[in-house]
Amino acid sequence: MLANILKENNVDNHSARTALAFVTLRADGEREFLFFHHPSADMRLRESELDINLNKQAKIFHFGSISLIEETCKSAQLAAMNIAKNSGSILSYDLNLRLPLWPSAEAAHKGIMSIWDQADLIKGRVPGIKVKPVDTTGAGDAFVGGLLSSLSLTSDLNLFQDEKRLREALAFANACGALTVTERGAILALPTKQAILEALTKHHE
């Protein structure tokens, strides 16, 4: 299933393992994570493998904190960030705190904060659409994906300076996250654009 999802989204196969996170729901609704991550394909990314032209063309460069844990992926990510920043891309930072993957809590804090000031957009919290949650796995990713999708559709990328358009983008992102938590899992729980628009229509009625 995962291999097919990668192929359908034009992600090249790699000789190394794909990093996995096994998520279990406790009786109280909280989640527990078990990672299958070492060594994995993402950790082996090298700066020499970067598609520099693609980086230069990107409107948005979305990056995470987990890639900062080990080399060679850390240097590759920092190089890609610099290329994107110098080319005028918006830098979006997803700081996922997964302490079991870091050598220590101190290392996690230092690593996450090391690039904090370079980001234009950092994932946070805003009031959302009320739904009956089943599984919150993937809600944050769905929210950020929805927001960046709205941002990428603007021709001038000045969404942050237009309150009306920003509110519309945040509402779309909220619906993405809200609908995701009504289903189990992450990838398969992601809503379609049509489902999101229908949810927004009902919310405003």
C-alpha positions in Angstrom: 0.0 0.0 0.0 2.7 2.5 1.0 4.8 1.7 -2.1 1.8 2.3 -4.3 1.0 5.6 -2.6 4.6 6.8 -3.2 4.4 5.7 -6.9 1.1 7.5 -7.4 2.6 10.7 -6.0 5.8 10.4 -8.2 8.2 9.6 -5.3 11.2 7.7 -6.5 11.9 4.4 -4.8 15.1 4.1 -2.7 17.3 1.2 -1.8 17.0 2.0 1.9 14.0 1.5 4.2 11.1 3.9 4.3 10.8 5.5 7.8 7.6 4.3 9.5 5.7 5.5 12.6 3.4 3.0 14.3 0.7 4.9 16.1 -1.6 3.3 18.7 -4.5 4.9 20.5 -4.7 4.5 24.2 -8.0 4.1 26.1 -8.0 7.8 26.9 -7.6 8.8 23.2 -4.0 9.8 23.5 -1.5 8.4 21.0 1.7 6.5 21.4 4.4 6.3 18.7 6.9 3.6 17.8 9.4 4.5 15.2 11.0 2.3 12.5 13.5 4.8 11.4 17.2 3.7 11.5 18.7 3.6 9.0 16.0 5.0 6.6 16.0 6.5 3.2 15.4 10.1 4.4 18.4 9.9 6.7 20.6 9.1 3.7 19.7 12.1 1.6 22.9 13.9 0.5 23.5 17.5 -0.6 24.8 16.2 -3.9 21.4 14.6 -4.6 19.5 17.9 -4.4 17.7 19.1 -7.5 18.9 22.7 -7.3 16.8 23.9 -10.2 13.7 22.5 -8.5 14.6 24.2 -5.3 15.0 27.5 -7.1 11.6 27.2 -8.7 9.7 26.4 -5.5 7.1 28.9 -4.2 7.2 27.2 -0.9 9.9 25.1 0.8 8.4 23.0 3.6 10.8 21.3 6.0 10.7 19.5 9.3 12.8 19.2 12.5 13.3 15.4 12.3 15.7 15.9 9.3 18.0 17.9 11.6 18.8 14.9 13.9 21.5 13.2 11.9 23.8 13.6 8.9 23.8 13.4 5.9 20.2 14.6 5.8 20.8 17.6 8.1 23.4 19.1 5.7 21.2 18.4 2.7 18.2 20.1 4.3 20.2 23.2 5.4 21.6 23.5 1.9 18.1 23.1 0.3 16.7 25.7 2.7 19.4 28.2 1.7 18.8 27.7 -2.0 15.1 28.2 -1.5 15.4 31.2 0.7 17.8 32.9 -1.7 15.4 32.2 -4.6 12.5 34.0 -2.8 10.6 30.9 -1.5 8.5 31.0 1.6 10.0 28.8 4.2 7.5 26.7 6.2 8.7 24.9 9.3 7.0 21.8 10.8 8.6 21.3 14.2 7.6 17.8 15.3 9.0 17.0 18.7 9.7 13.2 18.8 12.1 12.8 21.7 12.8 9.1 21.1 14.5 10.0 17.8 16.9 12.5 19.4 20.0 11.7 21.5 18.5 13.8 24.4 15.9 16.5 25.2 18.7 19.1 25.2 19.8 18.1 21.7 16.2 18.3 20.5 15.8 21.8 21.8 19.1 23.0 20.4 18.4 21.4 17.0 14.8 22.6 16.7 15.7 26.2 17.7 18.8 26.3 15.4 16.7 27.2 12.3 13.7 28.8 14.0 14.5 32.3 13.0 14.9 31.3 9.3 11.2 30.3 8.9 8.5 32.5 7.5 5.7 30.2 8.7 5.8 27.9 11.7 3.1 25.4 12.5 1.0 26.4 15.5 -2.5 26.3 16.9 -5.7 28.2 15.9 -9.3 27.7 16.8 -10.8 24.9 14.6 -14.1 23.5 13.4 -15.8 21.4 16.0 -16.2 17.7 15.1 -16.4 14.4 16.9 -12.8 13.1 16.9 -12.0 9.5 16.3 -8.2 9.6 15.8 -6.1 12.8 15.8 -3.2 11.3 13.9 -2.3 13.4 10.8 -4.5 16.4 11.8 -1.5 18.8 12.0 -0.1 17.6 8.7 -3.5 18.0 7.1 -3.9 21.5 8.5 -0.4 22.6 7.2 -1.0 20.9 3.8 -4.3 22.8 3.4 -2.7 26.1 4.4 0.3 25.7 2.1 -2.1 24.5 -0.7 -4.0 27.8 -0.4 -0.8 29.8 -0.3 0.6 28.1 -3.4 -2.4 29.1 -5.4 -1.8 32.8 -5.0 0.2 34.5 -7.7 2.1 37.0 -5.5 2.4 35.0 -2.3 1.4 38.0 -0.3 -1.3 36.1 1.5 0.1 37.1 4.9 -0.6 40.8 4.2 -4.3 40.3 3.2 -6.4 39.5 6.3 -9.4 38.4 4.3 -7.5 35.9 2.2 -5.5 34.7 5.2 -8.7 34.0 7.1 -10.1 32.1 4.1 -6.9 30.0 3.9 -7.0 29.3 7.6 -10.6 28.2 7.4 -9.7 25.8 4.6 -6.8 24.5 6.6 -9.0 24.1 9.7 -11.5 22.0 7.7 -8.7 19.8 6.4 -7.5 19.0 10.0 -11.1 18.7 11.3 -12.2 16.1 8.7 -9.0 14.1 9.1 -9.7 13.4 12.8 -13.1 12.0 12.0 -11.4 8.9 10.4 -8.8 6.5 11.6 -5.2 6.7 10.3 -3.4 9.5 8.5 -3.0 9.1 4.8 -6.3 7.4 4.1 -8.1 9.9 6.4 -7.1 12.9 4.4 -10.2 14.6 2.9 -10.8 15.5 -0.7 -11.2 19.1 -1.8 -14.9 18.6 -2.4 -15.4 17.3 1.1 -13.5 20.3 2.6 -15.7 22.8 0.6 -18.9 21.0 1.7 -17.7 21.1 5.4 -17.0 24.8 5.1 -20.4 25.5 3.6 -22.2 23.6 6.4 -20.0 25.4 9.0 -21.1 28.9 7.7 -24.8 28.0 7.5 
